[in-house]
Amino acid sequence: MKPVIEIEDLWFSYPERPDVLRGLQLRVFAGQRVGIMGPNGAGKSTLFLVLLGFLRPQKGTIRLFGRPCQKEEDFQGFRGRVGLLFQDSDDQLFCPTVEED
């Protein structure tokens, strides 16, 4: 069975800063749920942004549903199929109540 998400030797750094992701390897298969945990600045949000194609890694391969992803259009179909749960639920909503939204 092929992984839904496959990341091989992924490296990313922001300009003028040390590497945030260094040689990351990850395989996620259909039906699996994955939690990424770590302290502030560990690269959790960066990984999510790279995985969705909003940031480009300096090195490495991303495959989604068995297809290599390098260009913007390669990531578009995947974006609606993943979710992010923030540590603080107040960060997930723009307004404290639905009525205010």
C-alpha distances in whole Angstrom, upper triangle without the diagonal:
4,7,9,12,12,16,17,21,22,26,28,32,34,38,40,38,36,32,30,27,27,24,21,17,15,11,11,8,9,12,13,16,18,21,23,26,29,33,34,34,30,28,26,28,28,24,24,26,24,21,22,24,28,28,27,26,28,26,22,19,17,14,13,11,10,14,17,19,23,25,26,25,21,21,23,21,19,22,23,19,20,23,25,27,31,32,35,35,38,36,34,37,40,42,43,43,42,45,46,43
4,7,9,9,12,14,18,19,23,25,28,31,34,37,35,33,29,27,24,24,21,18,15,13,9,9,7,9,12,13,16,16,20,21,25,27,31,32,31,28,26,24,25,25,21,21,23,21,17,19,21,24,25,24,23,25,22,18,15,13,10,10,8,7,10,13,15,19,21,23,21,18,18,20,18,16,19,20,17,18,21,23,26,29,30,34,34,37,34,32,35,38,40,41,42,40,44,44,41
4,5,6,10,12,16,16,20,22,26,28,31,34,32,30,26,24,21,21,18,16,12,9,6,5,4,7,10,10,13,13,16,17,21,24,27,28,27,24,22,20,21,21,17,17,19,18,14,16,18,21,22,21,20,23,20,16,13,11,9,8,7,7,10,12,14,17,20,21,20,16,16,18,16,14,17,18,15,15,18,20,22,25,27,30,30,33,31,29,32,34,37,38,38,37,41,41,38
4,7,10,13,17,17,20,21,25,27,30,33,31,29,26,24,20,21,19,16,14,11,8,6,5,6,9,9,11,12,15,17,20,23,26,27,26,24,21,19,20,19,16,15,17,16,12,13,16,19,20,20,19,22,20,17,14,11,8,6,4,7,9,11,12,16,18,18,17,14,13,15,13,10,13,14,11,11,15,17,20,23,25,28,28,30,28,26,29,31,34,35,35,34,38,38,35
4,7,10,13,13,16,18,21,23,27,29,27,26,22,20,17,18,16,13,10,7,6,5,7,9,12,10,11,11,14,14,18,20,23,24,23,20,18,16,17,16,12,12,14,12,9,11,13,16,17,16,16,19,17,13,11,7,6,5,6,8,9,10,11,14,16,17,16,13,12,14,13,10,12,14,12,11,14,15,18,21,23,26,26,29,26,24,28,30,33,34,35,34,37,37,34
4,7,10,10,14,16,20,22,25,28,26,24,20,19,15,15,13,10,8,6,5,7,9,12,14,13,14,13,15,15,18,20,24,24,23,20,17,16,17,16,13,13,15,13,10,13,14,17,17,16,14,17,14,11,8,6,5,7,8,8,9,9,10,13,16,17,18,14,13,16,16,13,15,18,15,14,17,18,21,23,25,28,29,31,29,27,30,32,36,37,38,37,41,40,37
4,7,7,10,12,16,19,22,24,22,20,17,15,12,12,9,7,5,5,6,9,12,15,17,15,16,14,15,14,17,19,21,22,20,17,15,14,16,14,10,12,13,10,9,12,13,16,14,13,11,13,11,7,6,5,6,9,11,11,11,10,10,12,15,17,18,14,14,17,17,14,16,19,17,16,18,18,21,22,24,27,28,31,28,27,30,32,35,36,38,37,41,40,37
4,6,9,12,16,19,22,24,22,20,16,15,11,11,7,6,5,7,9,12,15,18,20,18,19,17,18,17,19,20,23,24,21,18,16,16,18,16,13,15,16,13,12,15,15,18,16,14,11,12,9,6,5,7,9,12,14,13,13,11,12,13,17,19,20,17,16,20,21,18,20,23,21,19,21,22,24,25,27,30,31,34,31,30,33,35,39,40,41,41,44,44,41
4,7,10,14,17,19,21,19,17,13,13,9,7,4,5,6,9,12,15,18,21,24,21,21,19,20,17,19,20,22,22,20,17,15,16,18,15,13,16,16,13,13,17,16,18,16,14,10,10,7,5,7,9,12,15,18,16,16,14,14,14,18,20,22,19,19,22,23,20,22,25,24,22,23,23,25,26,27,30,32,34,31,31,34,36,39,40,42,42,46,45,42
4,7,10,14,16,18,16,14,11,10,7,6,5,5,7,9,12,15,18,21,23,21,21,18,18,16,18,18,20,20,17,15,12,13,14,12,9,12,13,9,10,14,13,15,12,10,7,8,6,4,6,8,11,14,17,16,16,13,13,13,16,17,20,17,16,20,21,18,19,22,21,19,21,20,23,23,24,28,29,31,28,28,31,32,36,37,39,39,43,41,38
4,7,11,13,15,13,11,7,8,5,5,5,7,10,13,16,18,22,25,27,24,23,20,20,17,18,18,19,18,15,13,11,13,14,11,10,13,13,10,12,15,14,15,11,9,6,6,5,6,9,11,15,17,21,20,19,16,15,14,17,18,21,19,18,21,23,21,21,24,24,21,22,21,24,24,25,28,30,31,28,28,31,32,36,37,39,40,43,41,38
4,7,10,12,10,9,6,6,5,7,9,9,13,15,18,20,23,26,28,25,24,21,20,17,18,17,18,16,13,12,9,12,12,8,9,12,11,8,11,14,12,12,9,8,5,5,7,9,12,12,16,18,22,22,20,17,15,14,16,17,20,19,17,20,23,20,20,23,23,21,21,20,22,22,23,26,28,29,25,26,29,29,33,35,37,37,40,38,36
4,6,8,6,6,4,5,7,9,12,13,16,18,21,23,27,29,31,28,26,23,22,18,19,17,17,16,12,12,10,13,13,9,11,14,12,11,14,16,15,14,10,10,8,7,10,12,15,16,20,22,25,25,24,21,19,17,19,19,23,22,20,23,25,23,22,26,26,23,23,21,23,22,23,25,28,28,25,26,29,29,33,34,37,38,40,38,36
4,6,6,7,7,8,10,12,15,16,19,21,24,26,29,31,32,30,28,25,23,20,20,19,18,15,12,13,11,14,13,10,12,15,12,12,15,17,15,13,10,10,10,10,13,16,18,18,22,24,27,28,26,23,20,18,19,19,23,22,21,23,26,24,22,26,26,24,24,22,23,22,23,25,27,27,24,25,27,27,31,33,35,36,39,36,34
4,6,8,9,11,13,15,18,19,23,24,27,29,33,35,36,34,32,29,27,24,24,22,21,19,15,16,15,18,16,13,16,18,16,15,19,20,18,15,12,12,12,11,15,18,20,21,25,27,30,30,28,25,22,20,21,21,25,24,23,25,28,27,25,29,30,27,27,25,27,25,26,28,30,30,26,28,30,30,33,35,38,39,41,39,36
4,7,10,12,14,16,19,20,24,26,30,31,35,37,39,36,34,31,29,25,25,23,21,19,15,17,16,19,18,16,18,21,19,18,22,23,21,19,16,16,15,13,17,20,23,24,28,30,33,33,32,28,26,23,24,25,28,28,27,29,32,30,29,32,33,30,30,28,29,27,28,29,32,31,28,30,32,32,35,37,40,41,43,41,39
4,7,8,12,13,16,18,21,23,27,29,33,35,36,33,31,28,26,22,22,19,18,15,12,13,13,16,16,13,16,19,17,17,20,22,20,18,15,15,14,13,16,19,22,23,26,28,32,32,30,27,25,23,24,25,28,28,26,28,31,29,27,31,31,28,28,25,26,25,25,27,29,29,26,28,31,31,34,35,38,39,42,40,38
4,6,9,10,13,15,19,21,25,27,31,33,34,31,30,26,24,20,20,17,16,15,11,12,11,15,16,13,15,18,17,16,20,22,21,19,16,16,13,12,14,17,20,21,25,27,31,30,29,26,24,23,25,25,29,28,26,29,31,29,27,31,31,28,27,25,26,25,25,27,30,30,27,29,32,32,35,37,40,41,43,41,39
4,6,6,10,11,15,17,21,23,27,30,31,28,26,23,22,18,18,16,16,15,11,10,9,13,14,11,12,16,15,14,16,19,18,17,14,13,10,10,11,13,16,18,21,23,27,27,26,23,21,20,22,23,26,25,23,26,28,25,25,28,28,25,25,23,24,23,23,26,29,30,26,28,31,31,35,36,39,40,43,41,38
4,7,10,10,14,16,19,21,25,27,28,25,23,20,18,14,14,12,12,12,8,7,6,9,10,8,9,12,12,11,14,16,16,15,12,13,10,11,12,14,16,17,20,22,25,25,25,22,20,19,21,22,25,23,21,24,26,23,22,25,25,22,21,19,21,19,20,22,25,26,23,24,27,28,32,33,35,36,39,37,35
4,7,6,10,12,16,18,21,24,25,22,21,18,17,13,14,13,14,14,11,8,6,9,11,8,8,11,12,10,12,15,15,15,12,12,9,10,10,10,13,13,17,19,22,22,22,19,18,17,20,20,23,21,19,22,24,21,21,24,23,20,20,19,20,20,20,23,26,27,24,25,28,29,33,34,36,37,40,38,36
4,6,9,12,16,19,22,25,27,24,23,19,19,15,16,15,16,17,14,11,10,13,15,12,11,15,15,13,14,18,17,18,15,14,10,10,9,10,13,14,17,20,23,22,22,19,19,18,21,23,25,23,21,25,26,23,23,27,26,23,23,22,24,23,24,27,29,31,28,28,32,33,37,38,40,40,44,42,40
4,7,10,13,17,20,23,25,22,22,19,19,16,17,17,19,19,17,14,13,14,16,14,12,15,16,14,14,18,18,19,16,14,11,11,8,8,10,12,15,18,21,20,20,17,17,17,21,22,24,22,21,24,25,23,23,26,25,23,24,23,25,25,25,29,31,33,30,30,34,35,38,39,42,42,45,44,41
4,7,10,13,17,20,22,19,18,15,15,13,14,14,17,18,16,12,11,12,14,12,9,13,14,12,12,16,16,17,15,14,11,12,10,8,10,11,13,15,18,18,18,16,16,17,20,21,23,20,19,22,23,20,20,23,22,19,20,19,21,22,22,26,28,30,27,27,31,32,36,37,39,39,42,41,39
4,7,10,14,17,19,16,16,14,15,13,15,16,19,20,19,15,14,14,16,15,11,14,16,13,12,16,17,19,17,16,13,15,12,9,9,10,12,14,16,15,16,15,15,17,20,22,23,20,19,22,22,19,20,23,21,19,20,20,22,23,24,27,29,31,29,28,32,34,37,38,40,39,43,42,40
4,7,10,13,15,12,13,10,12,11,14,16,19,20,19,16,14,13,15,15,11,12,15,13,11,15,16,18,17,17,15,17,15,11,11,9,10,12,13,13,15,14,15,17,20,21,22,18,17,20,20,16,18,20,18,16,17,17,19,21,22,25,27,29,27,26,29,32,35,36,37,37,40,40,37
4,7,10,12,10,11,10,13,13,16,18,22,23,22,19,17,16,18,17,13,14,17,15,12,15,17,20,19,19,17,20,17,14,12,10,10,10,11,11,13,14,15,18,20,21,22,18,17,20,19,15,17,19,16,15,17,18,20,22,23,27,28,31,28,27,30,33,36,36,37,37,41,40,37
4,7,9,6,8,8,11,12,16,19,22,24,23,20,18,16,17,18,14,14,17,16,12,15,17,20,20,20,19,22,20,16,14,12,11,10,10,11,14,15,16,19,21,21,21,18,16,19,17,14,16,17,14,12,14,16,18,20,22,25,25,28,26,25,28,31,33,34,35,34,38,38,35
4,6,6,9,10,14,15,19,22,26,27,27,24,22,19,21,21,18,17,20,19,15,17,20,22,23,23,22,25,23,19,17,14,12,11,9,11,14,16,17,21,23,23,22,19,18,19,17,14,17,17,14,13,16,18,20,23,24,28,27,31,29,27,30,32,35,35,36,35,39,39,36
4,6,9,11,15,17,21,24,27,29,29,26,24,21,22,23,19,18,21,20,16,17,20,23,24,25,24,27,25,22,19,16,14,11,9,12,15,17,18,22,23,23,22,19,18,19,16,13,16,16,12,12,15,17,19,23,25,27,27,30,28,26,29,31,34,34,34,33,37,37,34
4,7,10,13,16,20,23,27,28,29,26,24,21,22,24,20,19,22,22,18,19,22,25,26,27,26,30,28,25,22,19,17,14,13,16,18,21,21,25,26,26,25,22,20,21,18,15,17,16,13,12,14,17,18,21,23,26,25,28,27,24,27,30,32,32,32,31,35,36,33
4,6,10,13,16,20,23,25,25,23,21,18,20,21,18,17,20,20,16,18,21,23,24,25,24,28,26,23,21,18,16,14,14,16,19,20,21,24,26,25,25,22,20,21,19,16,17,17,13,12,13,15,16,19,20,24,23,27,25,23,26,29,32,32,32,31,35,36,33
4,7,10,13,17,20,22,23,20,19,15,17,19,16,14,18,18,15,17,20,22,23,24,24,27,26,23,21,18,17,15,16,18,20,21,21,24,26,25,25,22,20,21,19,15,16,16,13,10,11,12,12,16,17,20,19,23,22,20,23,26,28,28,29,28,32,32,30
4,7,10,13,17,18,19,17,15,12,14,16,13,12,16,16,13,15,19,20,21,22,21,24,23,20,19,17,17,15,16,18,20,21,20,23,25,24,24,22,19,21,19,16,16,17,14,11,11,11,11,14,15,18,19,22,20,19,22,26,28,28,29,29,33,33,30
4,6,10,13,15,16,14,13,10,12,14,12,11,15,16,14,16,19,20,20,22,21,24,23,21,21,18,19,18,19,21,23,23,22,24,26,25,26,24,21,22,21,18,17,18,16,12,11,10,9,11,12,15,16,19,18,17,21,24,26,26,27,27,31,31,29
4,7,10,12,13,10,10,6,9,11,9,9,13,14,13,15,18,18,18,20,18,21,21,19,19,17,18,18,20,22,23,22,21,23,25,24,25,23,20,22,22,18,17,19,17,13,12,10,10,11,11,15,16,19,17,17,21,24,26,26,28,29,32,32,29
4,7,10,11,9,9,7,10,12,11,12,15,16,16,18,21,20,20,22,20,23,23,22,22,20,22,22,24,25,27,26,24,26,28,27,28,27,23,25,25,22,21,22,20,17,15,12,11,11,10,13,16,19,17,17,21,24,26,26,28,29,32,32,30
4,7,8,6,8,7,10,12,12,13,16,17,17,20,22,21,20,22,20,22,22,22,23,22,24,24,26,28,29,27,26,27,29,28,30,28,25,27,28,24,23,25,23,19,18,15,14,13,11,14,17,19,18,19,22,25,27,27,29,31,34,33,31
4,6,6,9,9,11,13,14,15,17,18,19,21,23,22,21,23,21,23,24,24,25,24,27,27,29,31,31,30,28,29,30,29,32,30,27,29,30,26,25,27,26,22,20,16,15,13,11,14,17,19,17,19,22,24,26,26,29,31,34,32,31
4,6,8,8,9,11,13,14,15,17,19,20,22,20,19,21,20,22,23,23,25,24,27,27,30,31,31,30,27,28,29,28,30,29,26,28,29,26,24,26,25,22,19,16,15,12,11,13,16,17,15,17,21,22,24,24,28,29,32,30,29
4,6,8,9,9,11,13,14,15,17,19,20,18,16,18,17,18,20,21,23,22,25,25,29,30,30,27,25,25,26,26,28,27,24,26,28,25,23,25,25,22,20,17,17,14,14,16,19,20,17,19,22,23,26,27,30,31,34,32,31
4,6,8,9,10,12,14,14,16,18,19,18,16,18,16,17,18,18,20,20,23,23,26,27,27,25,24,24,26,25,28,26,23,26,27,24,22,25,24,20,19,16,16,15,14,17,20,21,19,20,24,25,28,28,31,32,36,34,32
4,6,5,6,9,10,10,12,14,15,14,12,14,13,15,16,16,17,16,19,20,23,24,24,22,20,20,22,21,24,22,20,22,24,20,19,22,21,18,17,14,15,14,14,17,20,21,18,19,22,24,27,28,30,31,34,33,31
4,5,5,6,9,10,11,13,14,14,13,15,14,17,17,17,18,16,18,18,21,23,23,22,20,20,22,21,23,21,18,20,21,18,17,19,18,14,13,11,11,11,11,15,17,18,16,16,20,22,25,25,28,28,32,30,28
4,5,5,6,9,10,11,12,11,11,13,14,17,18,18,18,16,19,18,21,23,23,21,19,19,20,19,21,20,17,18,20,17,15,17,17,13,12,9,11,10,11,14,16,17,14,14,17,19,22,23,26,26,29,28,25
4,5,5,6,8,10,11,9,8,10,10,13,14,14,15,14,17,17,21,22,21,19,17,16,18,17,19,18,15,17,19,17,15,18,18,15,14,12,14,14,15,18,19,20,17,17,21,22,25,26,29,29,32,31,28
4,5,5,6,9,10,10,9,10,10,13,13,12,13,11,14,14,18,19,18,17,14,15,17,16,18,17,14,16,18,15,14,17,16,13,13,12,14,14,16,19,20,22,19,18,22,23,27,28,30,30,33,32,29
4,5,5,6,9,9,9,11,12,15,16,15,15,12,14,13,17,18,18,17,14,15,16,15,17,15,12,14,15,12,10,13,13,10,10,8,11,12,14,17,18,19,16,15,19,20,24,25,27,27,30,29,26
4,5,5,6,5,6,9,10,14,15,15,15,12,15,14,18,19,18,16,13,14,14,12,15,14,11,13,15,12,10,13,14,12,12,11,14,14,16,19,19,20,17,16,19,20,24,26,27,27,30,29,26
4,5,5,6,5,6,7,10,11,11,11,9,12,12,16,17,16,13,11,11,12,11,14,12,10,13,15,12,11,15,15,13,14,13,17,17,19,22,23,24,21,20,23,24,28,29,31,31,34,32,29
4,6,8,8,9,9,13,13,12,10,7,9,9,13,14,13,12,9,11,12,11,13,11,8,11,12,9,9,12,12,10,12,12,15,17,19,22,22,24,21,20,23,24,28,29,31,30,33,32,29
4,6,8,10,11,15,16,14,13,10,11,10,13,15,14,13,10,11,11,9,11,9,6,8,10,7,6,10,10,9,11,11,15,16,19,22,22,23,20,18,21,22,25,27,29,28,31,30,26
4,5,6,9,13,14,13,12,9,11,11,15,16,14,12,8,8,8,6,9,8,6,8,11,9,9,12,14,13,14,15,18,19,22,24,25,26,22,21,23,24,28,30,31,30,33,32,29
4,7,10,13,15,15,15,13,15,15,18,20,17,15,12,11,10,8,11,11,9,10,13,12,10,14,15,14,15,15,18,18,21,23,23,24,20,19,21,21,25,28,29,29,31,30,27
4,7,10,12,13,13,12,15,16,19,20,18,15,12,11,11,10,13,13,11,13,16,15,13,17,18,16,17,16,19,19,22,24,25,25,21,21,24,24,28,30,32,31,34,32,29
4,7,9,10,11,10,14,15,19,19,17,13,10,8,9,10,13,12,11,14,17,16,15,19,20,18,20,19,22,22,25,27,28,29,25,25,27,28,31,34,35,35,38,36,33
4,5,7,9,9,13,15,19,19,17,13,11,10,12,13,16,14,14,17,19,17,17,21,21,19,21,20,23,23,25,27,29,30,26,26,29,30,33,35,37,37,40,38,35
4,7,10,12,16,18,22,21,19,15,14,11,14,16,19,17,17,20,23,21,21,25,25,23,24,24,26,26,28,30,32,33,29,30,32,33,37,39,41,41,44,42,39
4,7,10,13,17,20,18,17,13,13,11,14,16,19,17,17,21,22,21,21,25,24,23,25,24,27,27,29,32,33,35,31,31,34,35,39,40,42,42,45,44,41
4,7,10,13,17,15,14,11,11,10,14,16,18,15,15,19,21,18,20,23,22,21,23,23,26,26,28,31,32,34,31,30,33,35,38,40,42,41,45,43,40
4,7,10,13,11,10,7,8,8,12,14,16,13,13,17,18,16,17,21,20,19,21,22,25,26,28,31,32,34,31,30,33,34,38,39,41,40,44,43,39
4,7,10,9,8,6,6,8,11,13,14,10,10,14,14,12,14,17,16,15,18,19,22,23,26,29,29,31,28,27,30,31,35,36,38,37,40,39,36
4,6,5,5,4,6,9,12,13,13,9,10,13,13,11,13,16,15,15,18,19,23,25,27,30,30,33,30,28,31,32,36,37,38,37,41,40,37
4,5,5,7,7,11,12,13,12,9,8,11,10,7,11,13,11,12,15,17,21,23,26,28,28,31,28,26,28,30,33,35,36,34,38,37,34
4,6,9,10,14,15,16,14,11,11,13,10,9,13,14,12,13,17,19,22,25,28,31,30,33,30,28,30,32,35,37,37,35,39,39,35
4,7,9,13,15,17,15,11,12,15,13,12,16,17,15,16,20,22,25,28,30,33,33,36,33,31,33,35,38,40,40,39,42,42,39
4,6,10,12,13,12,8,10,13,12,11,15,17,16,17,20,22,26,28,31,34,34,36,33,31,33,35,38,40,40,39,42,42,38
4,7,9,12,11,8,10,13,13,12,15,18,17,17,21,22,26,28,30,33,33,35,32,30,33,34,38,40,41,39,43,42,38
4,6,8,8,5,6,10,11,10,12,16,15,16,19,20,24,26,28,31,31,33,29,28,30,31,35,37,38,37,40,39,35
4,7,8,6,8,11,13,13,14,18,18,18,21,22,25,27,29,32,32,33,30,29,31,32,35,38,39,38,41,40,36
4,6,5,7,9,12,13,13,17,18,18,21,22,26,27,30,32,32,33,30,28,30,30,34,37,38,36,39,38,34
4,5,6,7,10,11,11,14,16,16,19,20,24,25,28,30,29,30,27,25,27,27,31,33,34,33,36,34,31
4,5,5,8,10,11,13,15,16,19,21,25,26,30,31,31,32,28,26,28,28,32,34,35,33,36,35,31
4,6,7,8,10,13,14,15,18,20,24,25,29,31,30,32,28,27,28,29,33,35,36,34,37,36,33
4,6,5,7,10,11,11,14,16,20,22,25,27,27,28,25,23,25,26,29,31,32,31,34,33,29
4,5,6,8,10,11,14,16,20,22,25,27,26,27,24,22,23,24,27,30,30,28,31,31,27
4,6,6,8,10,13,16,20,22,26,28,26,28,25,22,24,25,28,30,30,28,31,31,27
4,6,5,7,10,13,17,19,23,25,24,26,23,20,22,24,27,29,29,28,31,31,27
4,5,6,8,11,15,17,20,22,21,22,20,17,19,20,24,26,26,24,28,27,24
4,6,8,11,14,17,21,22,20,22,20,17,18,20,22,24,24,22,25,25,22
4,7,11,14,17,20,22,20,23,20,17,19,22,24,26,26,24,27,27,24
4,7,10,13,17,19,18,20,18,15,17,20,23,24,24,23,27,26,23
4,7,10,13,15,14,16,14,11,14,17,19,20,21,20,24,24,21
4,6,10,12,11,14,11,9,12,15,18,19,20,20,23,23,20
4,7,9,8,11,9,8,11,14,17,17,18,18,22,22,20
4,5,6,8,7,6,10,13,15,15,17,18,22,21,19
4,6,9,8,9,12,15,17,16,19,20,23,22,21
4,5,6,8,10,13,14,13,16,18,21,19,19
4,5,5,7,11,11,10,12,14,17,17,16
4,5,6,8,9,7,10,13,15,14,14
4,6,7,10,10,13,14,17,15,14
4,7,9,10,12,12,16,14,13
4,5,7,8,9,12,11,9
4,7,9,9,11,9,7
4,5,7,8,6,6
4,7,9,7,8
4,5,5,7
4,5,5
4,6
4
